[in-house]
């Protein structure tokens, strides 16, 4: 259900439209989120959650996830309910992550 995945600089981690039921936790490196070939977000802090919206909503990815440097990610796969049961602390981290992103988007940052 979880494994470390390594990606080279420039490598696509998950394409827009991907239906894979997983999200990622940054171990090290730098990750970009791209919509219409424009970078809309960047992640470089270990522990940051990436790609969770698709899993939570049960919909295909709305943006591409790409490595901006050689990077390692913990990939967590499965159904959301099963992930929460297996990793109960992840639900608190997911809620906090979503709340922080909502605040940033409403503040225009």
Secondary structure, DSSP 8 states (H G I E B T S, - for coil): -EEEEEE-TT-EEE-TT----EEEEEEES-EEEEETTEEEEEE-STT-EESHHHHHHTS--SSEEEESSSEEEEEEES-HHHHHHH-HHHHHHHHHHHHHHHHHHHHT-
